[in-house]
Amino acid sequence: MDIKKKFGEKVKLFRIEKGWSQEKLALTADLDRTYIPSIEKGEKNVSITVIEKIANALNVEIIELLK
């Protein structure tokens, strides 16, 4: 499995653990609501800035999303 898919699965796991919709995560992370589904499917090569926004929104360390 490639890194984009692994990252997307981690984002989805943490999002679901919080009971959040994709839209809630997008709003909290200040990202476009259509971006989260693409990330979770592993379709997007996200920047470190986006990774930081997602980690902050989910209240997890960046490393947790990359493990």
KEBAGU-62229 format. One line per 2 residues: for each residue x negated, y negated, z negated of C-alpha. Coordinates in Angstrom, 3 decimals, m for minus. Layout:
% residues N
X/Y/Z; ...
//
This chain:
% residues 67
0.000/0.000/0.000; m1.372/m3.412/0.853
m1.933/m6.223/m1.628; 1.030/m8.290/m0.367
3.446/m5.438/m1.066; 1.910/m4.750/m4.478
2.146/m8.413/m5.394; 5.756/m8.590/m4.197
6.699/m5.553/m6.255; 5.172/m7.123/m9.383
7.049/m10.369/m8.804; 10.296/m8.428/m8.399
9.612/m6.335/m11.519; 8.999/m9.377/m13.718
11.967/m11.221/m12.188; 14.338/m8.323/m12.858
13.001/m7.923/m16.406; 14.046/m11.528/m17.023
17.455/m10.856/m15.497; 16.897/m13.563/m12.904
18.172/m13.758/m9.361; 15.765/m14.582/m6.567
17.355/m18.014/m6.403; 16.754/m18.637/m10.129
13.077/m17.731/m9.728; 12.755/m19.995/m6.701
14.342/m22.928/m8.527; 12.216/m22.407/m11.631
9.026/m22.071/m9.565; 9.934/m25.051/m7.370
9.897/m22.937/m4.216; 12.368/m22.629/m1.372
15.019/m20.024/m2.204; 14.400/m18.200/1.078
10.719/m17.692/0.213; 11.140/m15.274/m2.726
12.757/m12.416/m0.752; 9.903/m12.541/1.769
7.336/m12.455/m1.022; 9.030/m9.523/m2.729
9.088/m7.570/0.550; 5.376/m8.200/1.033
5.934/m10.214/4.184; 4.183/m13.387/3.028
0.516/m14.022/2.429; 0.960/m16.399/m0.495
m1.507/m19.061/m1.574; m3.077/m19.234/m5.013
m0.907/m22.298/m5.645; 2.261/m20.285/m5.052
0.934/m17.449/m7.215; 0.388/m19.947/m10.026
3.894/m21.400/m9.631; 5.445/m17.930/m9.794
3.336/m16.893/m12.803; 4.250/m20.084/m14.658
7.945/m19.668/m13.849; 7.898/m16.068/m15.073
5.756/m17.033/m18.073; 3.093/m14.424/m17.294
m0.626/m14.647/m16.687; m1.660/m14.649/m13.032
m3.667/m11.484/m13.639; m0.459/m9.643/m14.561
0.898/m10.293/m11.081; m2.313/m9.042/m9.472
m2.800/m5.815/m11.444
//
